[in-house]
Structures are given as structure tokens and as C-alpha cells.
């Protein structure tokens, strides 16, 4: 199933920083976030900002909200179209490359993977004004320090970036180069859009969304970062269960992962088509010749292997979850109406909360180790920081929504949704490793959850 449920997501861009895997995504607006009421049931794309998530175990993900938006590009020509980005690290800074459809590709820079991101140029990094192919940038720095950017739909283009990461290298153009240091590649079989460039075991890989529709995850290989590229087949082949797909690939803690997208979250509510996608992932492996072993469709795979257990004796943000369908999330003190004019500039890391809590909904955490650092004694108490203009009962269960109850907490009215305080309960029989279900019932009014912790 999809990795995230509080928002519709697409176009995954993974980035490993130390022990943490960050995943940047585009954001398909929910109907209530689309400014024009007449467009809220449209099947089209409504995309205004980009989101960030992180994990250390590949199954429990923490949401960090919008990391940047179209508003961060003052020169943009449209108020819709926050399409596929990639964020990379270079010399201690973080560069977010974004398509501004019909207006080229821009870049934002930050000192932190969380932002705030700023536009250093005030204009496009590349813009081929003669067409609208400038979408879906992917950026890769090779072992020799050279950095390449690929992009394009339906044609594939590349250029070399200077070491500043915000300008195109224009010296010594090849015969195939276009103006401004840009090279158009010969057609790559089945290539449509969404390229992802990376290197492994001496091979260069160009993964991509294959010819539409439906799009699949295809790839080509080369011994050179600029090609020639030889098409090798599919990472995941086309299926009528999915209209579109965009790859993001990374190595993390000794494993290789491919991220992609589907409509499976939306399909929990409707099969009437809308562009409301959801990101998911799976592990991939390689044959001896470097080719990638094909994987089945997302719903036909086993659940992701958890890389480490979750420690419940540290502060855990409420927006950390393996599953939380029906819940919503927001950055504290930031109201995003979905209207570009109302969006804040990139804010950097901010505390978040979970809201829109209803009876029968729950937060699932996978692989919670109640014996972490506690021998076999387990947990004795649970505390959750919340605010409320209303009330809710929180029941803690193990391994399923009907599993054994280890504790119950009632969140009471705090007088304001901006006034948070701790609500606590004793806990029993919380020993060993279990999935934790934080279940909600008897909900009324506006209840917001900040973070929780066992002791």
C-alpha cells in the first residue's frame, strides 16, 4: 500500500543524508485545497507545493509538510504545476531542481534538507523557449565531481552543471550540443518522461516513466553518464491498474529501493479517475550483468522489510506512522488554503500536528520495541501531547485494531487548539516487539495531536 495517507503524493525523490532517508514528493491537492470550487471534481492536475518525509527504518515515516512551493519562484508564469522535482546534496548545501512548466527549470538552495529553500537566480536555470519539454529534472554528481542534469518529455536532454550547481557549463560544446550547453539525446526506446540518473557497480542507469499510457518503470544502461543508452526493459511493467509512474532510486543501509506512484490510495474511496496519486516503494536487486530484476505491481508485493525497530521511549511525532488513512496533518501556525497568494515562502523545519480525527481511525506504527533499553520490563506509562476544543478517547492496542489493549487515554478540552498539554495513562503488558495501533473513538470537536512517548 502507499507509504503516506495524510496527503496525495507523486514524483518521489529520495535523498540519503547520514542515517536518514529523506523523500521529497510532489503534492496532488485534495478537493478542499483546490481554490476554484468548480474544479474540485476535475480529473486534472492541481499541484502547488512540494512535500518532505523521512524515515530510518523504511516503514515508519515522519511527515515534514511543504518544503517549498511555486511561490518560491517569483518569475513563474503559472499558479498550478508543481511537478516532479529532485533534491541533491553538494558540498554541504541542498539543491532542489523544479520544473515550472512552460517556463523552464528552476533551482532552490538551502543549508538544510528541511529548508528554507531560496531562489539564488531569480530566473530559470534552463529554458528552451521553443518548446515545453523542460520538465522532470534529475541531477547526478559522478565520482570525478562532474554533475549532470537530465530532463524532458517526450525527448531527453542533458547538460553539465558547474560546481556552483546553479549554472550550466557551456565550454567545449560537442557537435550534438544545442545552444546554452544543452544536448538532445537520440530517442531512448520506451522513454516518456520522469528520468532518474544514478550509478551502481560501474554502470550508469537512466530509469524513467515508459511510454504512456499506462506508464511503467523502464530503464536503460550505459558505461558513460552521457550515453549512449541501451534500453534494458522494465523495473515494473505496464498495467491497467496504474496510469502513470515516476521512478526515484537510491541505496540505503545496504539495500536498493525504487520509489514510484499509483492511484491505490484514491481507490480506497473512488475508482472515478482523478489525478490524486500516492507514492510507494519496494526493494530491487540486480543480476550479475547489472540488469535490474523486474518487480511485480505494488499491491502484489510483500510488505517492506523493516530495517530497525522503533524506540517508543523517545519523543515520537504524531505525524510519524506506517498507516493513518483518514487523518490530516499541518504545520503549526501555518494555514495553507491552497491559494498561491496565501502560501508562505519556504519555511524550513516546523513542528506539525495531526487533526481531523474521527471514530474508527487510527495511527499504526510498525515494529515498536517495548524492550528497547529496558530489558524485559516493558513500558509502564504512555503520554501524548495534544490540544482540543473537544474530546477523544485514545486506545492503545498491539498488532491489530482489535488487538490486546495496553492502555487508554482521554484527551479533554484544553480551551484552545493552540494550547497543548500532556495526557497520560498507565500501560500494562507492553513487552517485546509489536505493531502499535493508536485508535480513536468518542471523538468530537477539534482534537490535535503533537507527539507521544512511553516510559
C-alpha positions in Angstrom: 0.0 0.0 0.0 1.1 3.6 -0.4 3.7 5.0 2.1 1.7 8.1 3.0 -2.0 8.7 3.7 -2.4 12.2 5.0 -1.9 13.7 1.6 -1.9 12.6 -2.1 1.7 12.4 -3.3 3.6 11.7 -6.6 7.0 12.0 -8.2 9.2 10.6 -5.4 12.8 11.9 -5.0 14.9 10.0 -2.3 18.0 11.5 -0.7 20.1 9.8 1.9 21.7 12.0 4.5 23.6 10.2 7.2 21.3 7.7 8.9 18.2 9.2 7.4 16.4 8.7 4.1 14.6 11.9 3.1 11.9 11.6 0.4 10.7 14.7 -1.5 7.4 14.4 -3.3 5.1 16.5 -5.4 1.6 17.0 -4.0 -1.7 16.4 -5.7 -4.2 18.7 -4.0 -7.2 17.2 -2.2 -10.5 18.6 -3.4 -10.9 21.0 -0.4 -7.5 22.5 -1.2 -8.4 23.5 -4.8 -9.3 27.2 -4.8 -11.9 27.1 -7.6 -15.0 25.1 -6.3 -15.9 24.3 -9.9 -12.7 22.4 -10.4 -12.7 20.3 -7.2 -14.1 17.2 -9.0 -11.9 17.7 -12.1 -9.7 14.8 -13.2 -6.8 17.2 -13.9 -3.6 18.1 -12.0 -3.7 20.6 -9.2 -0.3 20.9 -7.7 1.0 23.9 -5.8 3.8 22.8 -3.5 6.4 20.0 -2.7 6.4 17.9 0.4 9.1 16.2 2.5 9.1 12.9 4.5 11.8 11.0 6.3 12.5 7.5 7.7 15.2 5.5 9.4 13.5 2.1 9.0 11.6 2.2 5.7 8.2 1.5 7.2 7.5 4.3 9.7 7.7 7.7 8.0 7.7 11.2 9.6 6.0 14.0 7.6 7.6 17.4 7.5 5.0 19.2 5.4 5.5 21.5 2.5 9.2 22.2 1.9 8.8 24.6 -1.0 6.0 25.9 -3.3 5.6 27.7 -6.6 5.6 30.9 -4.6 9.3 30.5 -4.1 9.8 31.2 -7.8 8.8 34.9 -8.3 9.3 34.6 -12.1 6.9 31.7 -12.5 4.2 32.1 -15.2 1.5 29.8 -13.7 -0.1 29.2 -10.3 -0.5 25.5 -10.9 2.0 22.9 -11.9 4.4 22.0 -9.1 5.6 18.9 -10.9 8.4 16.4 -10.4 11.5 17.7 -8.6 14.8 16.2 -7.4 16.8 17.4 -4.4 20.5 16.7 -4.1 23.3 17.5 -1.6 26.5 19.1 -2.8 29.3 20.5 -0.6 27.0 20.8 2.4 24.2 22.6 0.6 20.9 21.2 -0.7 19.7 22.0 -4.2 16.0 21.5 -5.2 15.5 21.4 -9.0 12.0 22.0 -10.1 10.1 22.3 -13.5 8.0 25.4 -14.0 6.1 24.0 -16.9 6.2 26.3 -19.9 8.8 28.4 -18.1 11.9 26.2 -17.8 13.6 24.5 -14.9 14.5 26.5 -11.7 16.6 25.7 -8.7 16.2 26.5 -5.0 19.1 26.3 -2.4 19.2 25.6 1.3 21.6 24.8 4.1 19.3 22.1 5.4 17.4 19.2 3.8 14.3 20.7 5.5 14.8 24.2 4.0 14.1 27.0 4.0 14.9 27.0 0.3 15.6 30.2 -1.6 15.9 31.0 -5.3 19.5 32.1 -6.0 19.0 33.1 -9.6 15.6 34.8 -10.0 15.3 33.2 -13.4 15.3 29.7 -14.9 18.4 27.6 -14.8 17.5 26.2 -18.3 14.6 27.3 -20.5 14.3 26.1 -24.1 11.6 28.6 -25.1 10.9 26.9 -28.4 9.0 24.0 -26.8 7.5 22.8 -23.4 9.8 19.8 -22.9 11.6 21.3 -19.9 10.2 19.1 -17.2 11.2 16.4 -14.6 14.9 17.3 -13.9 17.2 14.6 -12.4 20.7 15.6 -11.1 23.7 13.3 -10.5 27.3 14.0 -9.4 29.8 11.4 -10.7 32.9 10.1 -8.9 35.1 12.7 -10.8 33.0 15.6 -9.4 31.2 16.3 -12.7 27.5 17.0 -12.3 24.9 16.2 -14.9 21.2 17.2 -15.2 18.8 15.2 -17.4 15.2 16.1 -18.2 12.5 16.0 -20.8 9.2 14.8 -22.2 9.0 13.3 -24.8 12.6 13.9 -25.7 15.6 13.5 -23.4 18.1 16.4 -22.8 21.1 16.8 -20.6 23.7 19.4 -19.6 26.7 19.5 -17.3 26.4 21.9 -14.3 29.2 23.9 -13.0 30.4 23.3 -9.5 28.1 26.0 -8.1 25.2 23.7 -9.1 23.2 26.7 -10.3 24.7 27.4 -13.8 25.2 25.4 -17.0 28.7 24.6 -18.2 29.0 25.9 -21.7 32.6 25.5 -22.7 33.7 22.9 -25.3 30.3 22.1 -26.7 30.0 18.9 -28.7 28.6 18.6 -32.2 25.4 17.3 -30.7 25.0 20.2 -28.3 22.2 22.7 -28.7 22.6 26.3 -27.6 23.4 27.0 -23.9 25.4 23.8 -23.4 22.3 21.5 -23.8 22.5 18.2 -25.6 19.4 16.4 -27.0 19.9 12.6 -27.0 18.7 10.2 -29.6 15.4 8.6 -28.8 15.6 6.1 -25.9 13.3 3.2 -26.6 10.1 3.4 -24.5 11.2 6.7 -22.8 8.4 9.1 -22.0 9.3 11.3 -19.0 10.5 11.3 -15.4 14.2 10.4 -15.8 16.3 9.3 -12.8 20.0 9.1 -13.3 22.3 7.1 -10.9 25.4 4.9 -10.9 26.0 1.5 -9.3 28.8 -1.1 -9.7 30.4 0.8 -12.7 27.1 1.1 -14.6 25.1 4.2 -15.2 21.3 3.8 -15.1 18.7 6.0 -16.5 15.3 4.9 -15.1 12.2 6.6 -16.5 8.4 6.5 -16.9 7.9 4.5 -20.1 5.7 5.4 -23.0 2.2 6.4 -21.9 -0.4 5.1 -21.2 -0.2 3.3 -18.9 3.3 4.4 -17.9 5.6 1.8 -16.4 9.0 2.0 -14.9 11.6 1.4 -17.6 15.3 1.8 -17.7 18.4 2.0 -19.8 22.1 1.4 -19.1 25.4 2.8 -20.2 29.1 2.9 -19.4 29.1 6.7 -19.8 27.0 9.3 -17.9 26.0 10.9 -21.2 25.2 7.7 -23.1 24.8 6.0 -25.5 21.9 4.4 -23.6 20.8 0.8 -24.2 17.2 0.1 -23.2 17.1 -3.0 -20.9 13.4 -3.5 -20.2 11.2 -2.8 -17.2 11.7 -2.4 -13.5 7.9 -2.7 -13.3 6.0 -3.4 -16.5 2.8 -1.6 -17.6 -0.5 -2.5 -16.0 -4.0 -1.1 -16.4 -4.2 -0.7 -12.6 -1.9 2.3 -13.0 -2.0 5.2 -15.5 1.3 6.9 -14.5 4.6 6.2 -12.8 7.8 8.1 -11.9 10.9 6.4 -10.6 13.2 7.5 -7.8 16.0 5.1 -6.8 18.5 5.0 -4.0 20.8 2.7 -1.9 20.1 2.8 1.8 21.5 0.7 4.6 22.7 -2.0 2.3 19.5 -2.2 0.2 18.4 -0.7 -3.1 15.0 0.8 -3.4 12.8 2.0 -6.2 10.0 4.5 -5.4 7.1 5.1 -7.7 3.4 6.1 -7.7 -0.1 4.7 -8.2 -3.7 5.6 -7.5 -4.3 2.9 -4.8 -4.9 5.4 -2.0 -7.6 7.2 -4.0 -9.1 3.8 -4.9 -9.9 3.3 -1.3 -12.6 6.0 -1.8 -13.4 6.0 -5.6 -12.5 4.5 -8.9 -13.6 7.6 -10.8 -10.4 8.9 -12.2 -8.7 12.0 -10.7 -5.0 12.9 -10.7 -4.7 12.1 -7.0 -1.7 9.8 -6.8 0.1 8.0 -4.0 3.8 7.2 -3.6 5.1 3.7 -2.6 8.3 1.7 -2.8 9.9 -1.7 -3.0 13.4 -3.2 -2.8 15.1 -4.1 -6.0 18.0 -6.4 -6.8 20.4 -6.8 -9.6 21.6 -9.6 -11.9 25.3 -10.4 -12.4 25.3 -8.4 -15.7 23.9 -5.3 -13.9 20.4 -5.5 -15.1 17.6 -5.0 -12.6 15.3 -7.8 -11.7 11.7 -7.0 -12.6 9.3 -6.5 -9.7 5.5 -7.1 -9.7 2.9 -4.4 -9.3 2.9 -2.7 -5.9 -0.2 -4.4 -4.5 1.2 -7.8 -5.5 4.3 -7.4 -3.3 5.1 -8.4 0.3 5.2 -5.6 2.9 8.5 -3.7 3.1 11.1 -5.2 5.4 11.7 -3.0 8.5 15.3 -2.1 8.9 15.3 -1.3 12.6 12.8 -1.3 15.4 11.1 1.9 16.6 12.1 3.1 20.1 8.9 4.2 21.9 10.9 5.7 24.8 11.9 8.8 22.8 9.7 11.6 21.6 7.8 10.3 18.6 5.9 12.9 16.5 2.2 12.1 15.9 2.8 12.5 12.2 5.2 9.5 12.3 3.3 6.5 11.1 3.2 3.4 8.9 -0.5 4.0 8.2 -3.1 6.7 9.1 -5.8 6.8 6.4 -8.4 9.4 7.1 -6.2 11.7 9.2 -4.8 15.0 8.1 -1.6 17.0 9.1 -0.4 20.5 9.1 2.5 22.7 10.2 1.8 24.6 13.3 0.8 28.3 12.9 0.7 28.0 9.1 -2.6 28.0 7.3 -2.3 26.8 3.7 -5.6 27.5 1.8 -4.3 26.1 -1.5 -4.2 29.5 -3.0 -0.7 30.5 -4.1 -1.1 34.1 -2.8 -1.8 32.7 0.7 1.2 30.2 0.7 4.2 31.1 2.9 7.6 31.1 1.4 9.7 28.1 2.2 9.7 27.9 6.0 12.2 25.2 6.9 11.6 22.7 9.7 8.4 23.4 11.7 6.6 21.4 14.3 3.5 19.6 12.9 0.3 18.1 14.2 -2.4 15.6 13.3 -6.0 16.6 13.1 -9.4 15.7 11.5 -9.6 12.7 13.8 -12.8 10.6 13.6 -14.1 7.5 15.2 -12.6 4.3 13.9 -9.4 5.9 12.6 -6.0 5.0 13.9 -2.3 5.5 13.6 -0.3 2.3 13.0 3.4 2.1 13.9 5.3 -1.0 12.7 7.9 -2.8 14.8 7.8 -0.9 18.1 10.3 -2.3 20.5 8.9 -2.0 24.1 12.0 -3.8 25.4 14.5 -1.2 23.9 17.0 -0.4 26.7 14.5 -1.8 29.3 15.5 -5.4 29.5 12.2 -7.4 29.6 10.3 -5.0 31.8 8.5 -3.1 29.0 6.5 0.1 29.2 4.7 1.3 32.3 3.1 4.6 31.1 2.1 6.5 28.0 1.8 10.2 27.5 0.6 12.2 24.5 0.7 16.0 24.0 -2.5 17.3 22.4 -4.8 20.3 22.2 -8.5 20.2 21.9 -11.7 22.1 21.6 -13.5 18.8 22.1 -12.5 15.4 23.3 -11.3 12.0 22.1 -10.6 8.6 23.6 -7.3 7.0 22.6 -7.0 3.2 22.9 -3.6 1.6 22.6 -3.6 -1.8 21.0 -1.0 -4.3 19.9 -0.7 -5.9 16.5 -4.2 -5.0 15.1 -7.1 -2.7 15.6 -8.8 -5.5 17.6 -5.6 -6.5 19.4 -4.9 -6.5 23.1 -5.5 -3.2 24.9 -2.4 -1.9 26.8 -3.7 1.5 27.8 -6.4 4.1 27.3 -6.1 7.9 27.4 -8.9 10.5 27.2 -7.9 13.8 25.6 -10.0 16.6 27.2 -10.8 20.2 26.2 -7.7 22.4 26.7 -9.6 25.6 26.0 -7.9 26.3 22.6 -6.5 24.3 19.7 -3.3 26.3 20.2 -2.9 25.2 23.9 -1.2 21.9 24.1 -0.8 19.8 27.3 0.1 16.2 28.1 -2.5 13.4 28.7 -1.2 10.3 30.4 -2.2 6.7 31.2 -0.7 3.6 32.8 0.3 0.8 30.5 0.3 -2.9 31.0 1.6 -5.9 29.0 3.7 -3.8 26.6 6.7 -6.0 26.3 8.7 -7.1 23.2 8.3 -6.0 19.6 4.8 -5.3 18.3 2.9 -3.2 15.9 1.3 -0.3 17.8 -2.2 0.9 17.0 -3.2 4.3 18.4 -7.0 4.0 17.9 -9.6 6.8 18.2 -13.2 6.7 19.4 -15.7 9.0 21.1 -14.3 11.9 19.1 -16.0 15.3 19.0 -14.8 18.8 18.2 -11.3 19.7 17.0 -8.6 17.5 18.5 -4.9 17.9 17.5 -2.0 15.6 18.3 1.6 16.8 18.6 3.8 13.9 20.0 3.8 10.9 22.2 6.2 8.8 24.4 6.2 5.7 26.5 8.0 5.4 29.8 
